[in-house]
């Protein structure tokens, strides 16, 4: 395959950026999108140019490190992570625009790399349990009903990639935050901090400068792990409950 790539290049957070055009040839349809970028970078290095910077780690759709906007869609045309997007979903001769996540709370570090540490601070504000765990407890020591366990697992699938924020027209982090709140709040182990957790994490999210949620649903459509939009409604109920109880 021969492709035309228009990639956002930016040398640093305070430097201006612009779309730069590259032609790449010999791309196999079995390559992942990141392998295609690797091919481009190998050529750029051999030509003495600066390679395109982009985040990646496991390349198995697990860690959430990779992420970029491809032709206007977070992670590209398929509902998966960028590392699991394969070139068979593009056609020979296509022009592909590649940009970083666009959100005020995700400042560009370089090229396609953004600073997502805002997510870490949201989790640090309440995404934990204070009950001492020690070694692995007896499996039946704390009974958890099957529907509750299923809900916890469904929301714990969030990998913190940031696609929800990039896809949201408001740059909201409500889907990410609600996934972290719900997966702990429904479990008995998370009950002691149930009220303080939701208040602290929502406050941290607002403090990071994310936009407000207007329920457009783009976040859930872009989520590669299928975190349901219902998570936001659940967190809103938890927030109202905690506010009324005066958890602070």
C-alpha positions as CSV (number, residue, x, y, z in Angstrom):
1,X,0.0,0.0,0.0
2,X,1.0,3.6,-0.7
3,X,-0.3,6.2,1.7
4,X,-0.2,9.9,2.3
5,X,0.2,10.8,5.9
6,X,-0.6,14.3,7.3
7,X,0.8,14.2,10.8
8,X,0.8,16.9,13.5
9,X,4.4,17.9,14.3
10,X,5.2,20.0,17.4
11,X,8.6,20.2,18.9
12,X,7.5,21.1,22.4
13,X,4.6,22.3,24.6
14,X,5.4,26.0,24.0
15,X,6.3,25.6,20.4
16,X,3.9,26.1,17.5
17,X,2.7,23.0,15.6
18,X,1.6,22.2,12.1
19,X,0.5,19.3,9.9
20,X,3.4,17.8,7.9
21,X,2.8,15.6,4.9
22,X,4.7,12.3,4.3
23,X,4.5,9.7,1.6
24,X,4.9,6.0,2.7
25,X,5.1,3.0,0.5
26,X,5.3,-0.7,0.9
27,X,2.9,-0.8,3.8
28,X,1.4,-4.3,4.4
29,X,-2.3,-4.5,5.3
30,X,-1.3,-6.8,8.1
31,X,0.7,-4.1,9.9
32,X,-0.8,-2.3,12.9
33,X,-1.1,1.4,12.7
34,X,1.9,1.8,15.0
35,X,4.0,-0.5,12.9
36,X,3.2,1.7,9.9
37,X,4.4,4.7,11.9
38,X,7.5,2.7,12.9
39,X,8.2,2.2,9.2
40,X,7.9,5.9,8.6
41,X,10.2,6.7,11.5
42,X,12.9,4.3,10.3
43,X,13.0,6.2,7.0
44,X,13.1,9.6,8.7
45,X,16.0,8.5,10.9
46,X,17.9,7.2,7.9
47,X,17.3,10.5,6.2
48,X,18.6,12.4,9.2
49,X,15.1,13.8,10.2
50,X,13.4,13.8,13.6
51,X,11.1,10.8,14.0
52,X,7.5,11.3,14.9
53,X,7.0,11.0,18.7
54,X,4.0,8.9,19.8
55,X,3.0,7.0,23.0
56,X,3.1,3.2,23.1
57,X,3.9,0.4,25.5
58,X,2.3,-3.0,25.4
59,X,0.9,-2.8,21.9
60,X,-1.7,-5.4,22.9
61,X,-4.6,-3.1,23.6
62,X,-4.2,-3.5,27.4
63,X,-2.1,-0.6,28.8
64,X,-3.9,2.4,27.3
65,X,-0.6,4.2,26.5
66,X,-1.2,4.6,22.7
67,X,-3.7,7.1,21.5
68,X,-4.1,9.5,18.6
69,X,-6.9,11.0,16.5
70,X,-7.0,9.3,13.1
71,X,-9.0,11.0,10.4
72,X,-11.0,12.8,13.1
73,X,-11.8,9.7,15.2
74,X,-10.2,8.8,18.5
75,X,-8.1,5.6,17.8
76,X,-9.3,5.5,14.2
77,X,-12.2,3.9,12.3
78,X,-12.5,0.8,14.4
79,X,-13.5,0.5,18.1
80,X,-10.2,-0.6,19.4
81,X,-6.9,0.9,20.5
82,X,-4.5,2.5,18.0
83,X,-2.0,-0.4,18.5
84,X,-4.7,-2.9,17.5
85,X,-5.9,-0.9,14.5
86,X,-4.6,-2.6,11.3
87,X,-3.9,-1.1,8.0
88,X,-6.4,-3.4,6.3
89,X,-9.0,-0.9,7.3
90,X,-7.4,1.6,4.9
91,X,-7.2,1.6,1.2
92,X,-4.2,2.0,-1.1
93,X,-3.8,5.7,-2.0
94,X,-5.6,6.9,1.1
95,X,-4.7,10.2,2.8
96,X,-4.7,9.8,6.6
97,X,-4.7,12.7,9.1
98,X,-3.0,11.9,12.4
99,X,-3.3,14.3,15.4
100,X,-2.8,14.1,19.2
101,X,-5.7,14.1,21.7
102,X,-7.2,17.5,21.7
103,X,-8.2,18.7,25.2
104,X,-7.1,21.5,27.4
105,X,-6.3,19.0,30.2
106,X,-4.1,17.0,27.8
107,X,-1.4,19.4,26.8
108,X,0.8,18.3,23.9
109,X,4.3,17.3,25.0
110,X,5.7,16.6,21.5
111,X,4.1,15.6,18.2
112,X,1.4,13.0,19.0
113,X,2.4,12.7,22.7
114,X,0.2,14.4,25.3
115,X,0.4,14.7,29.1
116,X,-2.3,12.5,30.6
117,X,-1.2,12.9,34.2
118,X,-4.5,14.6,35.0
119,X,-6.0,11.1,35.0
120,X,-3.4,9.9,37.5
121,X,-4.3,12.8,39.8
122,X,-8.0,12.0,39.5
123,X,-7.3,8.4,40.5
124,X,-5.0,9.5,43.3
125,X,-7.8,11.6,44.8
126,X,-10.1,8.6,45.5
127,X,-9.5,5.7,43.2
128,X,-8.4,3.3,46.0
129,X,-9.6,1.5,49.1
130,X,-8.2,2.1,52.6
131,X,-9.1,-1.3,54.0
132,X,-5.8,-3.2,54.7
133,X,-5.6,-6.1,52.2
134,X,-2.4,-7.9,53.2
135,X,-2.1,-11.2,51.4
136,X,-4.8,-12.6,49.2
137,X,-7.9,-13.1,51.2
138,X,-10.0,-16.2,51.3
139,X,-12.2,-16.1,48.2
140,X,-15.5,-16.5,50.1
141,X,-14.6,-14.2,53.0
142,X,-16.5,-11.3,51.5
143,X,-19.5,-12.4,49.5
144,X,-20.1,-10.4,46.3
145,X,-23.3,-11.0,44.3
146,X,-22.7,-12.0,40.7
147,X,-24.5,-8.9,39.2
148,X,-22.3,-6.6,41.4
149,X,-19.1,-8.4,40.4
150,X,-20.2,-8.1,36.7
151,X,-20.8,-4.4,37.1
152,X,-17.4,-3.9,38.8
153,X,-15.6,-5.8,36.1
154,X,-17.4,-4.0,33.3
155,X,-16.3,-0.6,34.6
156,X,-12.8,-1.8,35.7
157,X,-12.1,-2.5,32.0
158,X,-11.3,1.2,31.5
159,X,-7.6,1.4,30.6
160,X,-7.3,5.2,30.9
161,X,-6.4,5.8,27.3
162,X,-8.2,9.1,27.1
163,X,-10.2,8.4,23.9
164,X,-13.4,9.5,25.7
165,X,-11.9,12.9,26.4
166,X,-10.6,13.2,22.8
167,X,-14.0,12.2,21.3
168,X,-16.1,14.5,23.5
169,X,-16.9,17.9,21.9
170,X,-16.5,19.4,25.4
171,X,-13.3,17.5,26.4
172,X,-15.1,15.9,29.3
173,X,-13.6,13.2,31.5
174,X,-16.9,12.0,32.9
175,X,-16.8,8.5,31.4
176,X,-13.3,7.9,32.7
177,X,-14.0,9.2,36.2
178,X,-17.4,7.4,36.4
179,X,-15.8,4.1,35.5
180,X,-13.3,4.5,38.3
181,X,-15.9,5.6,40.8
182,X,-18.5,2.9,39.9
183,X,-16.1,-0.1,39.8
184,X,-15.0,0.6,43.4
185,X,-18.3,2.0,44.8
186,X,-20.4,-1.1,44.0
187,X,-18.0,-3.5,45.8
188,X,-18.2,-4.0,49.6
189,X,-14.4,-3.3,49.8
190,X,-15.1,0.2,48.5
191,X,-18.0,1.0,50.7
192,X,-16.1,2.9,53.5
193,X,-15.1,5.7,51.1
194,X,-18.2,5.5,48.9
195,X,-19.3,9.1,49.5
196,X,-15.9,10.8,49.9
197,X,-14.6,9.0,46.8
198,X,-17.1,10.4,44.4
199,X,-16.9,13.9,45.8
200,X,-13.1,14.0,45.8
201,X,-12.7,12.5,42.3
202,X,-15.3,14.8,40.7
203,X,-13.6,17.8,42.4
204,X,-10.2,16.6,41.1
205,X,-11.7,16.2,37.6
206,X,-13.2,19.7,37.6
207,X,-9.9,21.1,39.0
208,X,-8.0,19.7,36.0
209,X,-9.9,21.8,33.6
210,X,-11.9,19.1,31.8
211,X,-15.1,20.2,30.1
212,X,-18.6,19.6,31.3
213,X,-20.7,16.6,30.2
214,X,-23.7,17.2,28.0
215,X,-24.5,13.5,27.3
216,X,-23.6,13.5,23.6
217,X,-22.5,9.9,24.0
218,X,-19.4,10.2,21.8
219,X,-17.2,9.1,24.7
220,X,-18.9,5.7,25.0
221,X,-18.8,5.2,21.2
222,X,-15.0,5.8,21.2
223,X,-14.2,3.8,24.3
224,X,-12.2,0.7,23.1
225,X,-13.2,-1.3,26.1
226,X,-16.9,-0.6,25.9
227,X,-17.4,1.2,29.2
228,X,-21.2,2.0,29.1
229,X,-22.6,5.5,29.0
230,X,-24.8,4.5,31.9
231,X,-21.7,4.8,34.2
232,X,-22.1,8.6,34.1
233,X,-25.7,8.5,35.3
234,X,-24.6,6.1,38.0
235,X,-21.9,8.4,39.2
236,X,-24.3,11.4,39.1
237,X,-26.6,9.5,41.4
238,X,-23.7,8.6,43.7
239,X,-22.6,12.3,43.7
240,X,-26.1,13.5,44.7
241,X,-26.3,10.9,47.4
242,X,-23.0,11.9,48.8
243,X,-23.8,15.6,48.7
244,X,-27.1,15.1,50.5
245,X,-25.4,13.0,53.2
246,X,-22.8,15.8,53.7
247,X,-19.8,13.4,53.4
248,X,-17.4,16.2,53.7
